Amino acid sequence: MDDEPMWAADRVVTPTPGSAITIPETANEFTIKGNHLTLVKGNQFDGRTKTDPQKHIHKFLGICDMLKYKDTENEAVRLMMFPLSLTGEAKTWLDELNEGTIEK
């Protein structure tokens, strides 16, 4: 199991201190299912000029709309999963934003 990609297994997700994304306070931690991570990772946006950010967001929101986590707002799930949908230059861009830049 150690050689499986991280998105192949269920994971507990908690907000990252100092993150550009402000996660709404939720009373519950929740586990993102491995197959949900696979869906998001399969639609990663790299920020290159030949990729379409609007198309990425549209697909990302469509994927997130299929995911339901009991007692957790869908908006919180989206905000927690969004960084996982980025790679390359797009991930670097997000990582370099000031803390709290993106919020509900």
N, C-alpha and C positions, 0 to 999 in steps of 0.2 A: 504493500500500500504506500510505502514511502516514495516510490518512483512515480506515483500518479500525479497529474497536475492538480494544483490546489482547488480548482473549480470542480473536480470530480467528486469531492466529498462535501457533506454538509458542514457549514461553518457558522459559528456565532459571530455576529457583526456588532461592533460597538463603535461609536463615533471616535475619530482620531483627534486627539488634542492638537490644536493649532491648524486644523484643516480649513481650507478655503470654504468648505461647505458646512453650513450650520444645520445640524440635524434637529428637528423638533424634539422636544423632550418627550420621551415615551417611557411608560412605566415598565415595559417589558423589553428584554433582549429577545431577539428571535434568531432562528437559524435559517440561513438561506440554503435552500436545497441545491444539491450539486447540479441537477439538470437545469435549474434556473440560472446558475452561474454559467453553465455551458452555453445557454441561449444568449446571454449578454456578451460573453467573451467571443462568441461567433459573429458578433456584429460590432466589432471594435472600430473606432474611428482613430486614424493616425494623424490627422491634421495636415496631410499633404495637399497640395494645390489641386490635384486631380480627384480629390474626394469631396463629397457634398455634405457639409455639416447639417443642413436641414433634413436631408434624407436619413442621416444617422439618427437624429433626434426623433424623427417620425417612427423609425423602426424601433428605437429604444423605448419610446412611450408605448408603442403597440405591444412589445414584449412585456413591459411592466404592467400593462392593463390586464394581462392574462394571469399575473401572479397575485395571489391573495394570501395574506398572513393574518391570522386571527389576532384581534386586539392591537393591530399595528396599522396606522394610517398608510394608505398607498403612497402618499407624498413622501413619507419618511423612508419607505422602501426604495423609491426612485432616487432620493438624495443619497442614500447609502450605496446603491448599486451603480450610480452614474460613473464614479471614478474607475470602476472595473470595465466600463465600456470604452475607455480611452487607452491609447497606447502611443508610443513614439512622441512626436512633437506635441500632440494634443495633451498627453499625460504630463509632459513637462510644463506646458502652459498652465494646467490646473494646479500643479504642485507649486508654481511660482506666484500664484495669486495670494493676496493678503488674507489673513485669517478672517473668516466671517463674510467674505465677499459674496457668496451665494447662499441665499436662505429662502425659506418658504414664503 
